[in-house]
Amino acid sequence: MHRGPKVVETRDNLQAAYAAALRGRALPLAFVDVDAFDHNLARLLLPASLHNKKVRLATKSLRCPALIERAVQHSAGLIHGLMTFTARETLHWAERGVQDLLLGYPLGGPHDAQLLAQANQLTHAAAMIDAAQHVAWLAAAARAAHVKIPVWLDLDMGWRPIGRTHIGVRRSPLRTADDVVALARRVAEEPSLQLRGLMGYEAHVAGLPDDGRLAAWQNPFKRWIKARSWPDIVARRGQAVAALRAGGLLPPDADWSCNGGGSGSVDRTAQDPSVTEITIGSGILVGHLFDGYRGLDLQPSLHFALAVTRTPSPGIATCGGGGWIASGSSGSDRLPMPVWPVGSQLLGIEGAGEVQTPVVLPAGAPAQIGDPVVFRPAKSGELAEIFSEYVLFSEGALGAHVATYRGLGWSAWA
Ligand SMILES: Cc1ncc(COP(=O)(O)O)c(C=O)c1O
């Protein structure tokens, strides 16, 4: 039986413990509070275990094999596979012996298809498709490598309440059950490919914090979007699966999956009868953009510490490095957030810079050259492209060092 989340110490105590553990360490240093990590993982798995769904882990939101493997090991068997984000990374995981891989994003060319074919010589590594071009690349690569490549269809879940209004991200052109069936028929013509799943990722629900402290006035509107679009999500995912089944295009149930959701929608997605597995990732490390989901009591896990290198005027500590801005629609929410000393703030005019990041300290906070200032990154995965290793923090102390994708030379797009 799966255990419920345990209560983690109060944040202020924890941040003081981080600062104490960091003193005397070579900085910058990125660390993961594994007690918070385990708490978040347990919380995110709970709805899946209650509703008998499986879970897939989004590797892009961790990018650290030791942490990914920790999550799988601590999931009581619920995490049965990984959702990878590049073809090369998928091959790395195949070489590491992972049995169930799904490259969750489409191919950029025949070379990606060849990498996936190679991965299928070692394990089960499915491709996500939404166009006939993807089918052609995959079929050619599968034939050349003498493998069968499992294929998933990506159903766009953006909400279109009136006319051309599109609420959600711009993903697949497959919007309806008919679109999905037409591409599935094209897959069925290729003996080297095999349809194994459908994904409908409801980004406008899973990726939309609705209890945020910044711009809190928007929260009711965001909740309204989530509530109003939900019936459309459930209906279109269900219709797509039913149409594939009616067309005789589905393999037996045991070989078929329907994936939905993300960390931000676990409670809802687990209740969708068409969904067999839920994706989770960001909510385990909790980049600060992942704060503010109603009903999700997640604890910040991923942090980094910079050294104060200058004190240009009283009340201001300038740290070395720190300009690690998250991807996405640009805005000040993409900046790292200082969390220690408690009450520190970035300077609006300078932000987080390539070589230095000044912070305005709260009254009375000491700032000596060499002291640590602790930050949280905006997103959960991208810091692993900056730091070669993460240090694991548990019960008041920094311990093991674990390699990130960067440290292993797995950097995402290289
Ligand atoms: C296809 C897909 N599924 C699920 C997710 C949710 O992942 P996370 O839980 O890391 O936010 C994402 C995130 O971008 C995604 O692209």
The ligand as an SDF file (V2000), in Angstrom:
LIG
                    3D

 16 16  0  0  0  0  0  0  0  0999 V2000
    3.8710   15.9260  -23.1700 C   0  0  0  0  0  0  0  0  0  0  0  0
    3.9430   16.3760  -21.7700 C   0  0  0  0  0  0  0  0  0  0  0  0
    3.2940   15.6680  -20.8290 N   0  0  0  0  0  0  0  0  0  0  0  0
    3.3510   16.0320  -19.5450 C   0  0  0  0  0  0  0  0  0  0  0  0
    4.0510   17.1460  -19.1470 C   0  0  0  0  0  0  0  0  0  0  0  0
    4.0220   17.5240  -17.6980 C   0  0  0  0  0  0  0  0  0  0  0  0
    5.2350   17.4190  -17.1240 O   0  0  0  0  0  0  0  0  0  0  0  0
    5.5220   18.0430  -15.6880 P   0  0  0  0  0  0  0  0  0  0  0  0
    4.8030   17.2210  -14.7200 O   0  0  0  0  0  0  0  0  0  0  0  0
    6.9940   17.9170  -15.6110 O   0  0  0  0  0  0  0  0  0  0  0  0
    5.0650   19.4570  -15.7070 O   0  0  0  0  0  0  0  0  0  0  0  0
    4.7290   17.9060  -20.0780 C   0  0  0  0  0  0  0  0  0  0  0  0
    5.4570   19.1140  -19.6640 C   0  0  0  0  0  0  0  0  0  0  0  0
    5.7890   19.9910  -20.3870 O   0  0  0  0  0  0  0  0  0  0  0  0
    4.6740   17.5240  -21.4380 C   0  0  0  0  0  0  0  0  0  0  0  0
    5.3030   18.2270  -22.3890 O   0  0  0  0  0  0  0  0  0  0  0  0
  1  2  1  0
  2  3  1  0
  2 15  2  0
  3  4  2  0
  4  5  1  0
  5  6  1  0
  5 12  2  0
  6  7  1  0
  7  8  1  0
  8  9  2  0
  8 10  1  0
  8 11  1  0
 12 13  1  0
 12 15  1  0
 13 14  2  0
 15 16  1  0
M  END
$$$$
